Amino acid sequence: MSQPTPQQLRVKPGRQFPFLSRHPWVHAHALISDGNRFSDGGNLERGDIVELVDMDGNFLGRGLVNPHSRLRVRLYTYESATPINDALWIERIDAAIGRRRLSRKAEADEAERLIFSESDLISGLIVDRYADCLGVQFTAGALMKWRQPILDHLQQVTQCRQIVVRVDEKTAKYEGLDPEPGTLAIAGVELNEPVKYRQNGLDLTVDLVGGQKTGGYLDQRLNHEAAAGYLRGKRVLDVCCYTGGFGLVAARQGAENVVGIDSSASAIAAATESAQRNGVSDRMSFLQEDCFDALKRLGDEGQTFDAVVLDPPRFAGSRHQVDQALRAYRRLNSLAVDLLPPGGILVTCSCSGRVSRSEFLNMLVDVGRRQRRDIIVLENRGPAPDHPLAVGCPESDYLKCVIAQVV
């Protein structure tokens, strides 16, 4: 790909410090003025290479621009001598896969995250492997200009049977793209049925073409295993169960009974099928219902459970939604605590990167105070190791999973 001399974009006074700390996101409001460049007759297009400089013209980083997004530039290098080209994506992909091999190499029939966006220095790219297929999600419109060399190298290094590319509706809206609910990237190879894989001793399937994002949620898989150890012999309520996650592993490891609740009919159908396939359907049942409505109803009915699992979707998509998200977490956890007898187990999660771990724990402090219950944290966990944290991008420290006893 030919490379013209990158244009420079200048940040406002005092706005350079995140980029000196190697944060990859440059929002439009951090730039002095780019109105002329991004007007209809402007000279920058989505995916063009730009250089970010401070007020004095000092180099801060090099990245890709998207004039259609408020997240105007994503930075990929902070070294002036490092170009952005096909070789950079190849190097970053190889490094990300090599990072996963530092500890344990996943088995061929298992699932793993191969590339985790900012944490692997490829902001806007998520790649999950399910056995011999890849689910690829582009969350950066600017990166779509470089889509083909990225997909070609992924296929080469993984020798996968098929790649399914996703651009969800929310990403498309904010990045100025057309949604791609499930585009097959290897010509002549069709996925006519869900992909089978193994995880936590379970036989599972994932619909890469019609499912959510890149398929399942692999970040929680070790938390599923850890939580199951506390749930043996217990009656468990699994709220926002999606395709079965926590509940399936708990049932397999000896939970007496699991009731799963989710608002998605397709998720409930997938969870029911997985329970049958893995021989635990006699100990599992599922309800399609809103999580807040279900918890309130169960409380009004006077029902109790030995353990409640809360794994809701992201409540805060931006820093402006943090207070609203904390109120939602507080309400959800308060309703759950009311269903637990003294000594009951609460497994509560947050995947909102804008909500910090300290804020999440303080929310639990408030729940204990309001409900007049003591909440004792047994484990304070994060995502699986294939979801690493880039310290320069604190938003990549997103997943909180607290296993607690409520007394």
N, C-alpha and C positions, 0 to 999 in steps of 0.2 A: 504494500500500500504506500503510495507516494506521500511525502511529508513536506508540505509548505512550511515556511517559517511560522512558528506558533505566534498568534496574537497574544498580547499581554492584557490581563485584567488586573486592576489595582483595587486593593481592599481599603476600606475606610480607616482613618486613624484609630489605633488601639484594637483593631479587629484581627491583627496578624497572629496573636498568641496561640490560638488553637492549632494553627497550621505549623507553627514552630514546634508544637508538641505532636505533630504528624496526624492530626485529625483530618479525615478525607472529605468532609462535607463543607462545601462553600455555598451558603444560602445567598439568594439575590440581594437581600438587605445588607449583606456584609460588603458588597461592592460599591465603589463610589458612584459610578454611573455607567450603565450599559444599555441605556435606552436606544441609542442610535444603532448599535450593533444588532439588537434583537428586534428591531422593528421589521415590518414585512419586507422591506428592501434591504435588510441588514446583510452583513457579509460573514456571519457565523451561522453554521448549521449544526444540528444535533449530531454529536459524535466527533466534532472537530477538536483538535488538540489546542489547548491554550496554556499559557503560563500565568501563574498567579504571582504578583509582586506587591510589596508594601508601598507606603507613601513615597519612599525614597528610591523606588525602583529595584530594591533588593529581591532576588529570587526567593520565593517561598515554596513553590511546587509546580508540578506539571500534571495536567489532567484533561478530562473530556468535558465539553460543555453541552448543556441542553437548554436552549433558549425557551423551551416550552415548560420548564419545570422551575419551581421556586427553589429547589435544591439545584442551583444553577451549574455548579462544577463539582465533579468528583475527582479528587486527586489520587494519582497512582504512583507518583515518585516525588521525592523531596530532594533529589540530587540533580543538579542542572545537566550533568553529563549523561543521564539515563534517558534514552528516547522512549516514546510510546510507540510500539510497533508489534507485529506478530510475535517476534521473539520474546517480548516482555510477557505476553499472555502465556506463551509456552512455558517460560521459566517459572511464572507464578503458579500455573496449574501443577507442574511437576513438583514444586516445593510444597504445595498444599497436600498433595497425595503422599509425598515423602514424610510430611509431618504426622500423618495418621499411622505411619509404619514405625514410628519411634517407640511405641509401646506394644500394642497388640495388633496383628494383622487380622482383619475380619475374614471370616470364612467366605467361600465363594457363594454360598446360599444365604448369607446374612445381608443385612442392610446397614449402611453407614453414610454419614455425610462426608463428602469428599472436598467440597469447597464451601466455605462459610463467609462469603461476602467480605466485609471490612476486616474480619479476623484473619483472613488469608490474603489481604492486600489486593483483592479484586472486588472493590465496592460495586454492588449491584448484581453479583452472580452467586447463585446458590445451586449446588449440585449434590443430589442424593443418589446413591447406588442401591438398588433393590435387586439382589442376586445379579443377573446378567443384563439388567436394564438401568438406564439413567433417567432421573427426573431433573430437568434443568429449569430454573426459574430466573428470568431476567427481571430485576427490579430497578434497573437504571436504563432509561431510554437511550442515553448517550452510548452505552455499551453495545447496543444493537447494531451499530455500524460495523462492529468487529465480531459479530456473531459467528460468521462462517469459520474463520480460523480457530476460534475457540471451540466450536463443536467438532471440527475436524480433528483437533488434537485430543479432545476428550475421547472420541471414538478410537483413535489410534492407541492411546495409552491404556484404555480400559478394555478394548476389544469387546465392547458391549453389543448386545443383540439389537437394541433399539434405544434411541434417545427421544424423550418426549419433552418438548419445549413449552413452557408456560409463561404467559404474561396475564396476570389476573386483572379484573376490571378496575380495582382501586389503583393499582400501579399504572395501568393504561391512562386513567383519568389524570393523575398527577404528573405523568411523564410525557403526555401528548402522543400516546401510542394507540394502536388498535389491539384490543384484547386477543390473546391466543389461548383459548381454553385447553388445548392439547394438540400441538402440532408435532407430527412425527418427523424426525430429522434424517433418518436413514431411508433413502428411497427404496421402495420395493419390499419393505418389511413392515407388516402390520401387527398391531397388538389387538388380537380379537378377544382376549379375555384378561382378567386381572393378573398381575405378576405375582408369583408365589415366592415367599421368602421365609426365613426362620429368624425368630427373635425371642430371647428369654425362654427357650425351650418350646415355643409355640409355633405352629404352622399358620402363617398369616398370608393375606393377599393385599395388594394395593392396586387401585385403579389409577394409573398414571395419566390416563387420558381424560377421565371425567371426575377424578377426585379433587381434593383441595390442594392448592399450591403444588409442592413436589410429591404429594402422595400422603404419607403418614407424618407423624411427629416424632422424629428419631431422638430429639434432644432429651426426652423423658425416659428413655428405655432403662437406664440404670436406676432411676428413681422408682420406676415400676417394680423392679426387683427388690430394692431396699425397703420400700413401703410394704411389700407383700410379707416380709418377715415379721411385721408387727400385726398383721391382719389374720393370722392363722386361727381358725376356730371362731372367728368373729362374724357378726352380721354387719355387712358393709353397705353403705350408700355411696355410690360413685357418681358424682354430679359433674355434668359436662364431660361425659364418658367418651364422646366421639366414637371411635370404632372399637372401644373396649379396653384400651390401654391398661390402666391401673387394675380394673376389675378382673380382666382375663388372667393376668399374672397372679392376682390374689386368689382367685378361684382355683387355679392350677396348683398353688402352693398351700391349699388347705383352708381357705376361708369357708365358713359354714354356709353363707349365703351372700350374694351380691345383687343389689338392685342398681342398675345403671340408668341414668337420666340424661337425655340430650334433646335439643330442640330440632335436630336434623333427622328427617325420616330416613335418608340414605345412610347416615351414620349408624342409626339404630339397626337398620337392616344388615349392614356389614358386621356390626358387633354380634348380632344374633347368629349370623352364619358362622363367624369365627368361634363362638362358644360351642356350636354344634360340631364343627370340624375338630375341635380340640377336646371334646368329650367332657365339657363342664356345663352344658346347657341345663342340667338338672339342678345346678346351684346358682344359676344366673337368670335374671329377668330384666326387661328393659321397658322404659316408659319414654314416650316422646312428649316432652313438656319443657316449658321455660324454667330455667334453674331457680330463679327467684320465686316464681309461682309455686313450683314443686316444694321447695323448702318451707315456704309459709304454710302450704296446705298440710304437709306432713306434721308440722308443729301444731297446727290447729287441731289436727286429728289426735294429738297426743302420742304420736309414734316416736320411738327412740331406736337408735342404732349403736352398736359397739364402736363403730368407726365411720367417719365421713371423709370422703376425698373430694376436694375442690380443685378442678383444673380448668378454669374458665378461659375464654378467648381474651385477647389483649384488650384491656379497657382504656389504655392511654396510647394514642398514636402520635401525640405531639406533647410538648411541654405545657401547652395551654390546657391539656385535659388531665393533668396529674391530680388535681384536687377532686375532680369528678370521679376519676378512677379510684382514688382512695376511699371515697364515700361508697362506691359500689363494692369494693373489697370488704369494707367494714360491715356493710349490710349483709353480704353473702356469708361472711364468716360468723357474724352474730346469729344468723338463722341456723347455721350448721351447729354451732356450739349448743344451742337450745335443744338439739336432737340427741346430744351425747350425755350419758350418765356419768357420774364421777369416775375418773379413770379411763374414759373413752379416748380414742385416738383420732386426732385431726391431721389429715394430710392436706395442706393448703398451698396452692401454687400461684405464681404470677409470671406471665410471659411479657409483661409491659416493660420494655427497656427504659422508659422514662421514669418509672417508679423504682427508686433505689432500694437496695436490700434493707438499709436502715429505716426507710419510710415504710416498707412492708412490715417489718418487725414492730415498729411503733404503732402501726395500724392494729396489730394483734394485741399490743399493750392496751390500746383503747377498747378493743372488744372485750378483753378480760375485765377491765374496769366497769364497763357498761353492763356486762352480763353477770358481774360479781363472781367470776370464776378465775382460778389460777391456770395459766397456760404455760406448760413446761416444755421447752424445745428439746427434743431428743436428737434430731439431726437437722442441720441447716445446709441444704444441698443446692447444687447448681446443675448445669447440663452435662451431658456425656462429654468425654474428652475430645471427641471429634467436632465439638462446637467450642473452639478455643476463644480466648479473650484477647483482643488487641488493646493494650493499655492506653494507647493514644486515642481510642474510640470507646469511651466508657459505655456507650449505648450497647456495645456488643456483650456487656455483662447484664443480660436481660432476664434470664430464667432464675426464679427463686422457687425452691421446693422445701417447705418446712414440715417436718414430721414432729408432732407434739402430742403430749398427753394433757387432757383437760380435766382438772380435779375440782 
